[in-house]
Amino acid sequence: MNPEKPENELVRLLFLRSADILDTPAEESFERIVRMACRVLGFSRCAITLVDENRVWVKASKGIRFGELPRDSSFCAYTIPSPDPLLVNDARSDERFRHMEIVKGDEQLSFLVGCPIRLSPKVRLGS
């Protein structure tokens, strides 16, 4: 089961790549946002991710040990088609996610809230 792509996928990718943020070194401003989100929400893990054509790249994270995932093996690919946050109460029992390594492997993520990072209401770059 593959996530749907946003209807404006080509435009979205153009904006993402023109931002020149993919594959860049860690930046304290992004790390600070992740730490603050964990503190405010009471989560032990949080990440800022960008959804590229075939992968999801992690710009900043806390409590997450991967730096990149295949797009079709990520929650983030399911987050960007909609302007609304994605709430997954139990990924282990959700058809879309239970096969993913991030759910059944070492990370064992089961609960997730994914909020789209929007450049504009219709252009979402990541989560």
MIZALO-244697 format. One record per residue (C-alpha): residue number from 0; z, x, y; residue in one letter. Coordinates in Angstrom, 1 decimal. Layout:
N
SITE|pos|z|x|y|code
SITE|NUM|Z|X|Y|a $
...
//
This chain:
127
SITE|pos|z|x|y|code
SITE|0|0.0|0.0|0.0|m $
SITE|1|-1.2|1.7|3.2|n $
SITE|2|-0.1|0.8|6.7|p $
SITE|3|-2.6|-0.8|9.0|e $
SITE|4|-3.9|1.3|11.8|k $
SITE|5|-3.7|0.1|15.4|p $
SITE|6|-6.9|-1.6|16.5|e $
SITE|7|-7.2|1.0|19.3|n $
SITE|8|-6.7|4.0|16.9|e $
SITE|9|-9.4|6.2|18.4|l $
SITE|10|-8.1|5.7|22.0|v $
SITE|11|-4.5|6.2|20.7|r $
SITE|12|-5.5|9.5|19.1|l $
SITE|13|-7.3|10.6|22.2|l $
SITE|14|-4.2|10.1|24.3|f $
SITE|15|-2.0|11.8|21.8|l $
SITE|16|-4.1|14.9|21.6|r $
SITE|17|-4.7|15.1|25.3|s $
SITE|18|-0.9|15.2|25.7|a $
SITE|19|-0.9|18.6|24.1|d $
SITE|20|2.4|18.0|22.4|i $
SITE|21|1.5|18.2|18.7|l $
SITE|22|2.6|21.4|17.0|d $
SITE|23|4.5|22.7|20.0|t $
SITE|24|7.9|24.5|19.8|p $
SITE|25|11.2|22.7|20.0|a $
SITE|26|12.2|21.5|23.5|e $
SITE|27|15.7|20.9|24.6|e $
SITE|28|14.8|17.7|26.5|s $
SITE|29|13.5|16.1|23.2|f $
SITE|30|16.5|17.4|21.2|e $
SITE|31|18.8|15.9|23.8|r $
SITE|32|17.2|12.5|23.4|i $
SITE|33|17.7|12.7|19.7|v $
SITE|34|21.4|13.7|20.0|r $
SITE|35|22.0|10.9|22.5|m $
SITE|36|20.3|8.3|20.3|a $
SITE|37|22.4|9.3|17.3|c $
SITE|38|25.6|9.1|19.4|r $
SITE|39|24.8|5.8|21.1|v $
SITE|40|23.6|4.1|17.9|l $
SITE|41|26.1|5.7|15.6|g $
SITE|42|23.4|7.1|13.3|f $
SITE|43|23.7|10.5|11.5|s $
SITE|44|19.9|10.9|11.5|r $
SITE|45|17.3|10.4|14.2|c $
SITE|46|13.8|11.8|15.0|a $
SITE|47|11.1|11.7|17.6|i $
SITE|48|7.8|11.6|15.7|t $
SITE|49|4.2|11.5|16.7|l $
SITE|50|1.6|9.8|14.5|v $
SITE|51|-1.6|11.9|14.2|d $
SITE|52|-4.7|10.9|12.3|e $
SITE|53|-3.4|11.9|8.8|n $
SITE|54|0.1|13.1|9.4|r $
SITE|55|3.4|12.3|11.2|v $
SITE|56|4.7|15.3|13.1|w $
SITE|57|8.4|15.6|14.0|v $
SITE|58|8.9|16.8|17.6|k $
SITE|59|12.7|16.7|17.5|a $
SITE|60|15.3|15.6|14.9|s $
SITE|61|18.9|15.6|13.9|k $
SITE|62|19.9|15.3|10.2|g $
SITE|63|16.3|15.3|9.0|i $
SITE|64|14.9|18.3|7.1|r $
SITE|65|11.1|17.8|7.3|f $
SITE|66|8.8|18.7|10.1|g $
SITE|67|5.7|16.8|9.0|e $
SITE|68|4.8|14.1|6.5|l $
SITE|69|1.5|12.6|5.4|p $
SITE|70|0.9|9.5|7.6|r $
SITE|71|0.7|7.1|4.7|d $
SITE|72|4.1|8.4|3.4|s $
SITE|73|6.0|7.6|6.6|s $
SITE|74|7.8|4.7|8.2|f $
SITE|75|6.3|5.7|11.5|c $
SITE|76|2.8|4.7|10.5|a $
SITE|77|4.2|1.2|10.0|y $
SITE|78|6.0|1.3|13.4|t $
SITE|79|3.0|2.0|15.7|i $
SITE|80|0.8|-1.0|15.0|p $
SITE|81|3.3|-3.4|16.5|s $
SITE|82|5.0|-3.2|20.0|p $
SITE|83|8.2|-4.4|18.3|d $
SITE|84|10.8|-2.2|16.6|p $
SITE|85|10.6|-1.9|12.8|l $
SITE|86|13.8|-2.8|11.0|l $
SITE|87|14.1|-1.9|7.3|v $
SITE|88|17.4|-2.9|5.8|n $
SITE|89|16.8|-1.4|2.3|d $
SITE|90|13.7|0.7|1.9|a $
SITE|91|14.5|1.1|-1.8|r $
SITE|92|13.7|-2.6|-2.4|s $
SITE|93|10.8|-2.9|0.1|d $
SITE|94|7.3|-2.8|-1.5|e $
SITE|95|5.9|-0.8|1.4|r $
SITE|96|8.5|2.0|1.2|f $
SITE|97|10.2|2.3|-2.2|r $
SITE|98|7.6|4.7|-3.6|h $
SITE|99|7.9|7.2|-0.7|m $
SITE|100|9.5|10.6|-1.4|e $
SITE|101|11.6|10.2|1.7|i $
SITE|102|13.2|7.1|0.1|v $
SITE|103|13.5|8.2|-3.5|k $
SITE|104|13.8|12.0|-3.0|g $
SITE|105|16.4|14.3|-1.5|d $
SITE|106|16.5|12.5|1.9|e $
SITE|107|17.2|9.1|0.3|q $
SITE|108|16.5|7.1|3.5|l $
SITE|109|17.2|3.4|2.9|s $
SITE|110|18.0|1.9|6.3|f $
SITE|111|15.7|2.5|9.3|l $
SITE|112|15.1|1.3|12.8|v $
SITE|113|11.8|2.6|14.2|g $
SITE|114|11.0|2.0|17.9|c $
SITE|115|7.5|2.7|19.1|p $
SITE|116|7.0|5.4|21.7|i $
SITE|117|4.6|3.7|24.1|r $
SITE|118|2.3|5.3|26.6|l $
SITE|119|1.3|1.8|27.6|s $
SITE|120|1.9|-1.6|26.1|p $
SITE|121|-1.1|-1.1|23.8|k $
SITE|122|-1.0|2.6|23.2|v $
SITE|123|1.8|3.8|20.9|r $
SITE|124|2.0|7.5|20.1|l $
SITE|125|4.8|7.7|17.7|g $
SITE|126|8.4|6.5|17.1|s $
//
